[in-house]
Amino acid sequence: AAEEAHSAAVLEIEASHAVTVVEAEARGRAAGEKEAKAMVIEAETAVKKMMEAALAAAEEAHSKTMSEMEDAHAVAVVEAEARGRAEAEMQAKAMVIEAETAVKKMMEAALAAAEEAH
């Protein structure tokens, strides 16, 4: 009888231990799931921040590119104006030289005519 009582007590202890282990595993899983959910949220937050940073960088690069293009356009316009002025100056100089040459020829012709008349 004592042996039976001892056996029953051992079985009870083992059963209680098994229940405790199962409960501990359940608590562990629940805690693990909570941790896993927290990690997922952290990861999603990190990804969101990276996406926002990438978007901001892309917008900044676009803005910089647009600014550089505007600057390049402004430089091209100034250079074109300078080329136009230089071209106009060259044409004006050529016209002045042509006019001077024409005047010189007319003066020579007039001088030659005056000498001939004299």
C-alpha positions as CSV (number, residue, x, y, z in Angstrom):
1,A,0.0,0.0,0.0
2,A,2.9,2.3,0.9
3,E,4.4,1.4,-2.4
4,E,1.2,2.2,-4.3
5,A,0.9,5.5,-2.5
6,H,4.5,6.3,-3.4
7,S,3.8,5.3,-7.0
8,A,0.7,7.4,-7.1
9,A,2.6,10.4,-5.6
10,V,5.4,9.9,-8.2
11,L,2.8,9.8,-11.0
12,E,1.2,12.9,-9.6
13,I,4.5,14.7,-9.4
14,E,5.4,13.6,-13.0
15,A,1.9,14.7,-14.3
16,S,2.2,18.0,-12.5
17,H,5.7,18.4,-13.9
18,A,4.5,17.6,-17.4
19,V,1.7,20.2,-17.1
20,T,4.1,22.8,-15.8
21,V,6.5,22.1,-18.7
22,V,3.6,22.3,-21.2
23,E,2.5,25.6,-19.6
24,A,6.0,26.9,-19.7
25,E,6.4,26.0,-23.4
26,A,3.1,27.8,-24.1
27,R,4.3,30.9,-22.2
28,G,7.6,30.7,-24.1
29,R,5.8,30.5,-27.4
30,A,3.6,33.4,-26.5
31,A,6.6,35.4,-25.4
32,G,8.5,34.3,-28.6
33,E,5.5,35.3,-30.7
34,K,5.4,38.7,-29.0
35,E,9.2,39.2,-29.6
36,A,8.8,38.0,-33.2
37,K,5.9,40.5,-33.7
38,A,8.0,43.3,-32.1
39,M,10.9,42.3,-34.4
40,V,8.7,42.4,-37.5
41,I,7.4,45.8,-36.5
42,E,11.0,47.0,-35.9
43,A,12.0,45.6,-39.3
44,E,9.0,47.2,-41.0
45,T,9.8,50.6,-39.3
46,A,13.5,50.3,-40.4
47,V,12.4,49.5,-44.0
48,K,10.0,52.4,-44.0
49,K,12.7,54.8,-42.8
50,M,15.1,53.5,-45.4
51,M,12.5,53.9,-48.1
52,E,11.8,57.5,-46.9
53,A,15.6,58.2,-46.9
54,A,16.0,56.7,-50.4
55,L,13.0,58.8,-51.6
56,A,14.5,62.0,-50.0
57,A,17.9,61.2,-51.6
58,A,16.2,60.7,-55.0
59,E,14.3,63.9,-54.7
60,E,17.5,65.8,-53.6
61,A,19.4,64.2,-56.6
62,H,16.6,65.2,-58.9
63,S,16.5,68.7,-57.5
64,K,20.3,69.0,-57.8
65,T,20.2,67.7,-61.4
66,M,17.5,70.2,-62.3
67,S,19.5,73.0,-60.7
68,E,22.6,71.8,-62.6
69,M,20.6,71.7,-65.8
70,E,19.3,75.2,-65.2
71,D,22.8,76.4,-64.4
72,A,24.2,74.8,-67.6
73,H,21.3,76.4,-69.6
74,A,22.1,79.8,-68.1
75,V,25.8,79.3,-68.9
76,A,25.0,78.2,-72.5
77,V,22.7,81.3,-73.0
78,V,25.5,83.6,-71.7
79,E,28.1,81.9,-74.0
80,A,25.7,82.1,-77.0
81,E,25.2,85.8,-76.3
82,A,29.0,86.3,-76.0
83,R,29.5,84.4,-79.3
84,G,26.8,86.6,-80.9
85,R,28.4,89.8,-79.7
86,A,31.8,88.6,-80.9
87,E,30.4,87.7,-84.3
88,A,28.6,91.1,-84.6
89,E,31.8,92.9,-83.6
90,M,33.8,90.9,-86.3
91,Q,31.1,91.8,-88.9
92,A,31.2,95.4,-87.8
93,K,35.0,95.5,-88.1
94,A,34.8,93.9,-91.5
95,M,32.3,96.5,-92.6
96,V,34.5,99.3,-91.3
97,I,37.5,97.9,-93.2
98,E,35.3,97.6,-96.3
99,A,34.2,101.2,-95.9
100,E,37.7,102.5,-95.3
101,T,38.9,100.6,-98.3
102,A,36.1,102.0,-100.5
103,V,36.8,105.6,-99.2
104,K,40.5,105.1,-99.8
105,K,39.8,103.9,-103.4
106,M,37.5,106.9,-104.0
107,M,40.1,109.2,-102.6
108,E,42.7,107.7,-104.9
109,A,40.3,107.9,-107.9
110,A,39.5,111.5,-107.0
111,L,43.2,112.3,-106.6
112,A,44.0,110.6,-109.9
113,A,41.1,112.5,-111.6
114,A,42.4,115.8,-110.1
115,E,45.9,115.2,-111.3
116,E,44.6,114.3,-114.7
117,A,42.5,117.4,-114.9
118,H,45.4,119.5,-113.6
